Structure formats: structure tokens, C-alpha cells
Amino acid sequence: MSRQHLLLVALYLVAWKDCITVLSQTASSNTLAVLATYPCESDKEYFDISALQCLPCSQAQGYFPATDQLSCVLCDPTSGNDTSFNDGYFSTATWTAASLTAAGTCQCASTAATSIVSSMQIAGRRFQRCIQCPAGTTVDADTNSCIAASGASATAPGDLKYVVDSLNTNGAGITLAFATQAVIQNVQDSSGNSRAITIPQSLPLSVWQGPAARACMDAGGRVACNSLANLCVLQMYNGGVAACQIYNELVAAASGNRRVSSSNSALPKPATGALPWLYYVPGTSYLTAGDVDVQVSMSSSAPPLHFVLSAYDINGTWMGLQNWTLQLQLCGASVREAPMWTRFGVNYVSSCSIDLSDLLAQLDYTSNRPRFYDPYIQQDSGLLYPLPIKLLNRPDTANSNQQTGHVRRFFFIDTLLSESTASDKDQGRQAVVFPSEMGLLVQIAPCRPRCSTAWRA
């Protein structure tokens, strides 16, 4: 086995105060050696860490050196607005034109009394903007920040109250006091008894619900809207919980104040705006749809059906498309038998008892947060056709009718809903939620030689 050798080149470092100078061992007019001095002597230069030399920032174009002198910062001369929702935090910003002073500092051109100069970095680019403090806040000159008039910062409960109050003004009837309370039905204890448990201040409802709802309502942010929808799915589409009520109210606003339950649309997919599709429109014949372009055969040489999952994190981040193969198959099977469920005309049944620790091992190794899935069947053309899902224990639906009450999104395993921000850390999760039975039904539509599909859990 060959060895790797390190070629060591001696450099002499002479350091004093805050200045470091790198000296070459040799000096020549044709040498590649450089004399690098940091920090730069001029307050209009920055230190290029690749070339190891001080270079000027173009003040004519609005640039000035950063405080650490390692880059140039743009004093942003533009104006605009932006909103963001990032893992439980909602922010909105409006900025006006900033200008560079003769002294090389960035200042607000016309709204200094109600604005702050904020430093930021996007995609490696550093700049300063003149951020307008939003309504209800004032400029704190000591900290160069916008603070609430009451002195309190924006919070997740404050965002939730803002949304609920706004929707209740229009008659939504959402009860704020129970908005972060979760109830999980049919929890089996160690003795085998089943009961319901109530979780005050459920972790995901306390952390994500308010900011997600506000960012979705005020800005139509798709990540935030997906996070809000996920919190409704996490509670089994219970129409009495705040997340589902808020979702339905925002969908109603997006579709001209027509709720899904009262829509007279002939299409099974309602207009939802920036929110994802969760509910099928009642009264539409989506289970016998004839527009599923999939040719099937009972032949053993026929290709299997191709299913695809569109995956989301609980905070609304899209995790991409995944081929639906074995990732939800917990009981195990031989290599030959495992994919048999994807073959048309095969009645594949698998059942087992599984240890809780093995079940939890199915959580994504990068996160202990639940994943949410929109299932599709891939048509012969390559297009994805959505599969309706029937939740047999959905709290507010008469499940005896297998032809109605279908939804679009499901989760597989969750432990977060039962965690409370009001509980001691030692208590942790109180329940693990997962489907005790899953089934996939694929049948030939009686009216046309095409494939009608439905998936239930």
C-alpha cells in the first residue's frame, strides 16, 4: 500500500496586535510570493482571501467593506417586500432604497425615523437594506431593531391569535383556547386497554400552527400553507380542530367563499389557491373516474403498476418525489414476494406483530418528525394521477359509506403530536400514531376499459 506524503513549505508568521503579515522566504521580481497584510490599511478596501491581497470596494456602485473586511457589502438601492416561513418562524419585510454616505456607511434615504439598516446575506452575497418597521412596532436605536410597541416580540401564540381573530371576524367560529390542544383516540396502553388522551399545548400545534397559518393567510407562502395542511392531516382531518378549520376557511377564501363541503363543482379537486389539495369534493364520481390512462394485464409478464409518493416534512418543506416500493412495508417479505402488491390481479396480504422500537426505526433517519405523502399512480404517458385515500377512523365522517369522504394526504408514523410544550422533558412522547391496517384496491372501471384506483388506510 502506497503512502501519502505531505510536502511541507515553511512559512514564517510575524504577528503583532491584530495584524498578521505573511512573509516569503525568498524575494525576487519574478517570484510568486505575495505580501499579504490583514486588516487592510484603507477603510475602503477588503481582503481577498483567495488572492491574499487588499482590493478596493467600488463605492461608485454602492459597495463598502464589511466590518471584518473580508468582503464588500452592497448598500441596497432597491425597494420591495418579502415574506418567509422557516420552521416555525414567520417574518415579513418591506424595504426602501438605501444610500451610501461619503463616509462609506449605509443609511436610509427617506424613512430613517421608521426604519433600520439591517445586514443580511443571501446566496453568499452580503448587503444592507433599509427595513421598514411594520405597523405596531417602533425603532429601538440602541439595538438597531424593530420592537413591538408593548416591548414584546412576535410569538407563535401571537401569530395564532392574529389569524383566529381575523377569521372569526368573518364568522369562522374557531375557539382559540383549544387551538393547541390535541386529542388522540384509541391509544392502547401496556395492558391492552384503549383510551383517548388529551395533550395540552401539543408541540407541533404550539410551534408551527400560528406562524404557518399567518404566513399562509397573509402571504400565500406555499411552504407555510403545506405546514398548516399537515397539522390538519396529523389530527386525522378532524373538522373540529383549529388547523382544519383554518385550512377550510383559507380554502373558502381562495375559492370565492365556497367551502369544499358545499362546493357544486363537477371536478373532484376544489380550488385551493396556495394551499395543497386535501379533500375530495363531495358528490363527484372520482372512484369510478374513466380518465386514468393505465393499461393493465393479468399476464405474468406484464409490467407492475408504478406508484409515486410526493413527500413533505411537517414544516411544509417538499422532500421530493419517491417511487413507492417497500418503504411502508413493515412485515418483511422475500425478495420475490415483496413487490407482488404492485402487480395487477394479485391479492397480496401481509400481516405481523411488530415491536414498537422496530416501528420507530422506520422514521426517517435524518429527522424524528413525521413525513406526509400525496400518493399517485404513474400513467402510461408518464403523468401522475392522484389516488384518493379513505381513512377508516376519521373522527367526523360516517365511514360506513366507502364511496365518500376521501382525502389526498396521509402520514405513516408520528410521535410529535403527543408531546407537549407544557410537559416535563422526562415525559416526552405519550403515544405513537400509525396505521394498524393499510390496503390498496385497484379495479377495472365497470364503464370503460381503464383502471380506477383508490387507496385506503
N, C-alpha and C positions, 0 to 999 in steps of 0.2 A: 504494500500500500504506500503510495507516494505521500510525502508530507507537504503541507503548505508552509512556505517560508514568508515571513513578513520582512519587507525591506524598510528599515528604519532610517529616516533622514532627520538629523538633529536640527532642531530649531531652538534658538535662544530667545527666551521671553524676558523682556525687561519691563517690570510693572511698577508703577507708582501712582498713587491716588486712584482715580477712576480711568486712567488712560493706559491702554496696552499697545505697545508697538512691536510688530514682528520684524526682526532684522534678518536679512540674508547673511549667510556665511561668506558669500563672495560678492563682489561688486564689479560690474562691467557695464559698458554702454549697451552691450547686446544681451545682457542677462534677462532671464525670465523672472527674476526675483522682483518682489514688489515691496514697497514701504507702505504699510497699512497703519493708519492712525485712527483709533476709535476712542472716544467720540470725535466727530468731525469738528474742526475748529470753527467753521462757519455755521451760523444758525439757519442758513438757507440750503444746507446740504444734508444728504442722507448717506449712510454707509451701506454700500452694495456688498452683501455677504458672499456673493459668488465671485465678484471681481476683486474683493478686498480693497476697495478704494472709495473715497468720498466723491459723490456726484451731486450736481445741483438738482433741486426740485423746481419745476417750471411754475414760478409764481404767475406768469402771464396766463397760464391755463388753469389757475386756481389751486395749484398744489403747494403744500408746505411740508416740512419734515415732521414725522411723528415724534412723540415725546422721547421714545427710545432711539430715535434717529436711524432706525433700521428700514424705513420705507417712507414713501411720500404719501400724504393724505390729501384727498380731494375735498375742497370746500364746495359742497354740492350746490350748484346754482339753479337746480330744478325745483319744481314743486309737485306734489302729488299726495296720494294716500294709499294705505295698505293695511290689511288685517292679517292676523295669523293665529292659528290654534296649534299648540305644540304640547302634547302630553299633559293636558290638564290646565294649560295656561292660555288665556285669550288676551290678545293685545290688538289695539288699533292705533294707527299713527297717521297724522296729517302733517306734512312738512311744507314749508315755504322756502323761497330762494335765500341762500346764504351767500355772503361775500367775504373776500379775503382782504384784511386790512393791510396797511403799509407795514405794520409790524409783523405780518405773517401769521395772524391769528384769524380764525373763522368766527364771523358774527352774523346774527340775524339781521337781515336788511331792513325790515319794516315792522316786525312784530316782537321786538325784544321784550316788551313788558309781559307778554303772554306765551313766550316760547323759551326753549332751552336748546343749547347746542349739544347734540348727542353724537358720540363716536360709535361707529359700527363697522362691521366687516361682513361682506357678502362675497362668496366665491373667491376669497383671497384678496379682494380689493378693499382697501381701507378708505373711509371717508367720514366727514362730519356733516350732519344735517341740522337744519333749524326746525325742531319738532314743536308743533303747536300743542300746548297743553289742552286736553279735552275738557269739555264742559263739566263743571263740578270740581275742577282741580285748580290749583294755583302754583305759581313758580316758587320753588324754595331755592333762593340764591346760594345758601350755604352748601347744599348738596347738589346743585345744578340738576334738579329733578322736579317732576310734576307730582304734587301730593294732593290727596283728596282734601276738600275744604274742611272736613271733620278731623283731618290728620290721619285717617285710616287708609290703608292701601286696599286695592281691589282684591276680593277674595272669591273663592268658588261659591260659598253660600250667597255672597252678594250678587254674583252673576246669575245664580238660580232664581233669587228673589226678583231680580230685574226682569227676567224672562216670564216668570209666573205672573207677576203683577201686570206686565204688558199684555199677555194673552188673556188673563182674567178680565181685563178691561173690555175685551170683546166677547165676554161670556163663556170663556173656556171652562171655568169651574174647577181649576186644579187646586188641590189642597197642599199648601206649601209645608205644613207641619209634618206631613208623612212622605215628603218627596224623596228623602234619602233613606227611608226605611224599606228594607227588603223582607219579604216573606217567602220562604222556601217550603213547598209542600212535600209530603211523602218522604221525609227523611227517616231512614231506618237506623236505629241505634244498635248497639252491640248485642242486645237481646233479641233483635229481630222485629221489635215493635216499630210502627210507623207513626210519625207525628209531624206537625208543622213547626218550624222555628222562625222567630222574628229577629231580625238583625237591625238594631238601631244604628243609624249613620253608617250604612254599608259602604265599604271602602270605594268601590268604583262609582257608586252614586254620589258620594261626597266629593270625590276628586275630579271626575271627568264630566259629570252631568251638567253642572252650571256653566262652566266655560264652553263646553261643546254646544250646548243649547244657544248660548248667546252669540257665539261665532257663527253658528248656522243661521240663526234668525236675523242678525244684523248684517252679516257679510256674505252669507251663502257659501261659506267655505266647505268644500266637499269632504275634506278630512274630518272636520268637526261634525258635519251632518251624518257621516258614516259612524262616528263615535256615538252620537246620540241614538242612532238606529240600533247600534249594537247593544246599548244598555236596555233598550226595549226587548230585543231578542233574548238577552240574558235573563229577563224576567218572564220568559215564555209567552211573550206577546200579550200579557195581561193588560186589557184595556183600561183598568182602573189605576195603573201606576203612572207616576208623573212622566217618565221617559216616553212611554207610549202615547200618553195624552199630548205631550208637547210635539212629538213626531206627527201625530194626526192633525194637530192644529196648524203646523207649518206646511204640511202637505195640502191641507184645505186652502191655505192662503196661496200656495203656489198654483193650485188648480182652479182658482176663482171661487174659493169658499165652498167647494164641493168635497165633502168627506168621502173616503173610499167606500164606506158602508152604505152611502146614499147615492153613489155615482150611477148614472144611467148609461155609462159608456159601454159600447159593444165590445171593446177590447179588454182583455184580462189585465193589462198593465195600465194603471192610472198615471196621470201626470203628477210627477213628484218634484219637479224643479231640481235643485241641487241635492235633494235627499235621495237615498237609494230606494229601490223598489222593495217593499216588504210584504204587502198584502195583495192578494188577487182580488179583482173587482167581483163582488157577488153577482150571480146571475149570468155570468159569461161561461161558455161551454169550453173551458180550457182543457178539461180532462179528455175530451173527445176531439181535440183540435186536429184538423187534417193537413196542417201545413208543416208537419215535422218531416223533413226530407231525409229519411233514413231508410235504406233498403235492407231488409233482414232475410235470413235464410236459416232453415233447420239443419243445413248441411254441416258436417263436422269440419269441413274445410273453409267455411265462411269466416270472415274476419270478426273479431269480437266487437262489441259496442264500445265506443270511445267516450268516456266521461271526463269532464274537466271541472275543477273547483277554482273559483275566484276567491282568494283568501284575504282576510283583513285582520289586523290587530285590533284589540279592544279600543285603542285610542283613535281608530279610523284610518290608520296607515294601511295602504294597499300592499299586500305581500306578494302579489303577482298571481299568475295562473299556474295551476298544478294539474298534472294528469292524475285523475282519481284512480288509484290502483289498489294498494294494500294498506294505505296509511290509517284507515279507520277499521281495520280488520284485526281484532284483538285476540281471537281464539286460536289463531295459528292454523296452518294447514300445510300440506305438502306443496312442493313447487308446482306440481301438476294440477292440484286441486284449487290452489289459492285464487287463480284468476278466472275460475269457472263461472263466477257470478256475472261476468261481463258478456257471457255468451247467450244469445237469444234462444229461448226454448228450453233452457236449463233451469230446473228447480233446485237452487242451491240453498242449503240450510246448514248453519253452523251455530253451535251454542256451547257455552262453557261457564264455569265459575272462575272468577279471576280475583286475585289478591289486590287489595287497594293500592299497595305500593307499586304493583305492576301496572295498574291503571294510571297512576300518576306519572309513571315513566313515559307515558305516551304524550305528555305535554311537550311542546316544542322546547328543545334543549337550550335555546337562546333566551327563553323567557318563561316565567311561570304564569303568564297571562293567557287567557283563552283565545283561541283562534275562531274566526267566524267565516262561514263558507256560503257562497252562492253556487249551487250545482247546475251544470249544463251537460247536455249530450251534444257531441260534435256531429254535425250533419255530414252527408257525403260530400257536400260542397265545401266543407271546412268551416262553415258558420256554426256558431254556438247557439243552441236552442235551450231556453231556461226550463228547468224541471220544477214543478210545483211540489211543495213539501206539506205533509199532513202531520201535525203534532197531535198525538192521540190524547195527551193530557193537558192541552192548552186550557187555562183556567176559565175563560169566558166564552167557550164555544161548545155547542152541542155536538160532540164528536161521533154520535151515532150515525150522522149523515156523512158518509165518506166522500161525497161529491162536492162539499163546500168547505169553506174555512181554510183554504190552503195559503201558505206563505212562501217566501223566497229564500230566507236565510236561516242557517242553523249553526249551533256551536256543538262541539263534541265533549269537551271536559272543561269544567270551571271549578275553581276553588276560591276565587276572589269575592264573589257576591256575599259569601257568608263571613267574610272578615269585616270587622267594624273598627272605625277610627276611634270609637269610644271605648274599646275593649283594651285590656292589658295585652302586652305583646306576647305573653306566655300562652294566651288562649289561641291566638292565630285563627286558622280556618275552623269553622264549625261544621261544615258539610262539603261534600264533593258531589257535584251535579254532573250526571252523564246519562245517556240513553240506555235503558235496560233492554231495549229491543229496537232493531233497525231493519227496515225492509225496503226492497226496490221492486216495483212492479212495472214490467214492460209488456204491453199487449198490442196486438193489431187493432187499429181503429175499425169498428164494425162497418163504417160507411165507405171507407177508402182503403186502398192497399198501402197504408202508411203506418208509421209507428207512433203510437200515443204513449207517453211516459208519465209516470208520477212516482215520486219518492216520498216515503213517509218515515217518521221517527217517533 
